[in-house]
Amino acid sequence: MINNEKAVNNKKSTDGSKLFRHQVKFVAGAMNINQIPNFSLPEIAFVGKSNVGKSSLINTICNNKNLAKVSNTPGRTRQINFFNLADKLIIVDLPGYGFANVPISVKEQWEVLISYYLRNSHNLRLVNLLIDSRRGIKENDKKVAELLLANKREFQIIFTKSDKVMDCKNLNNEVQNFLATLNYSCNVMYVSSRSKEGARALKASLAKCTKP
């Protein structure tokens, strides 16, 4: 039985690796709700605090360091960016929430845009809630998780920058307690864009959302 489970897991990892060998291209950007497109393809979204590493992670799994623009300055992603993966999947890079050094009016605009997309997208299949391993779960992260649950959105938690944390025991306890308060169970992954730790497992989880 264990060997069979390993074979299934290995197949999923292989499927994910094969899928992400295909070319990924930027297809649209939306700065307001009226610009959000409908591609009639399954969508997977990446959401998290500003500077959590969303763009770096997307570049890592897509094997293209120039696909999503990366910056050390929080708030670099200022619109919803849509990327087409081999006409099988739309990857959605959402603006970061939290401490970006932008006017309050801009932050509020981003929050409206993020919330609208997460609540209303008909093609959204999976949300990846990204959390900085060094910071742990913050109040904004909890609010996003609650929004996703309220709208019956499937999500998984991705701890980014895992190479910068020596011991994940406290994080494990924190996330399990958090999920227990939500009465929700989901995948929890530790991923590093630098070392590529966890990248294969993440690709495998995303590949399950593809159009047949």
C-alpha positions, -999 to +999 in steps of 0.1 A: +000+000+000+028+024+009+046+016-024+014+024-043+010+057-025+046+066-034+040+057-070+009+079-071+028+108-055+057+103-079+033+104-108+018+137-096+052+152-092+061+141-127+029+155-141+036+188-124+071+190-137+060+182-173+033+208-172+056+236-161+081+228-188+058+245-212+061+281-221+042+306-199+033+340-212+018+372-198-016+377-213-034+405-193-032+429-165-061+444-145-058+476-125-096+477-117-125+453-116-137+462-151-104+451-166-105+415-152-106+391-182-124+358-186-102+332-203-125+302-198-095+283-183-090+271-147-072+298-127-049+294-097-041+326-077-012+336-056-020+361-028+000+373+002+015+403+020+037+428+001+072+414-003+062+378+006+079+366-025+049+359-049+066+370-081+098+352-072+079+320-065+059+322-098+092+327-117+107+297-099+079+272-107+077+286-143+114+283-148+116+319-160+133+345-138+119+374-159+083+363-161+069+382-131+087+414-122+106+411-089+116+439-066+129+443-031+105+472-027+072+461-013+042+467-036+060+461-069+029+442-082+003+469-087-023+451-107-036+416-112-013+399-136-025+369-156-002+343-172-012+315-196+004+281-191+001+261-223-037+269-226-041+245-196-040+270-167-041+307-159-017+317-132-029+348-114-004+371-095-024+394-072-011+426-057+003+423-022-016+435+008-001+450+040+028+473+044+036+485+008+049+521+008+021+536-013-007+561-005-036+548+016-060+554-014-039+530-035-039+504-008-076+506-005-079+502-043-058+471-042-078+456-014-111+462-033-095+446-064-081+416-046-114+410-027-135+413-058-115+388-077-114+363-049-151+365-044-163+367-080-139+348-103-159+320-120-127+302-131-108+302-098-099+267-088-073+271-061-058+300-041-022+298-028-020+319+004+016+328+008+031+336+042+066+346+050+082+318+071+102+344+091+071+363+101+044+337+107+007+342+103-004+378+106-039+394+110-041+403+073-034+366+064-062+355+087-086+379+072-078+366+037-083+330+048-116+339+064-127+356+031-118+325+011-137+303+035-168+326+034-168+323-004-161+286-004-127+289-021-103+261-019-069+272-007-035+259+005-009+277+026+025+282+012+053+293+036+078+312+015+115+318+021+118+285+040+156+284+035+158+313+060+142+294+088+161+267+107+133+252+127+097+250+114+083+234+145+068+266+158+053+274+124+038+239+122+021+244+155+009+279+146-006+269+113-023+238+127-039+259+155-050+285+130-066+259+107-083+243+137-099+277+146-112+278+110-124+242+111-105+238+078-080+213+065-056+220+036-022+214+022+006+233+040+039+236+021+073+251+027+089+266-004+121+284-012+126+303-045+163+304-038+169+267-030+138+254-049+128+234-019+092+224-022+089+235-058+081+200-072+053+194-046+038+228-054+038+222-091+021+188-086-006+204-065-012+230-092-012+205-120-043+189-106-063+221-114-055+220-152-080+218-180-082+181-192 
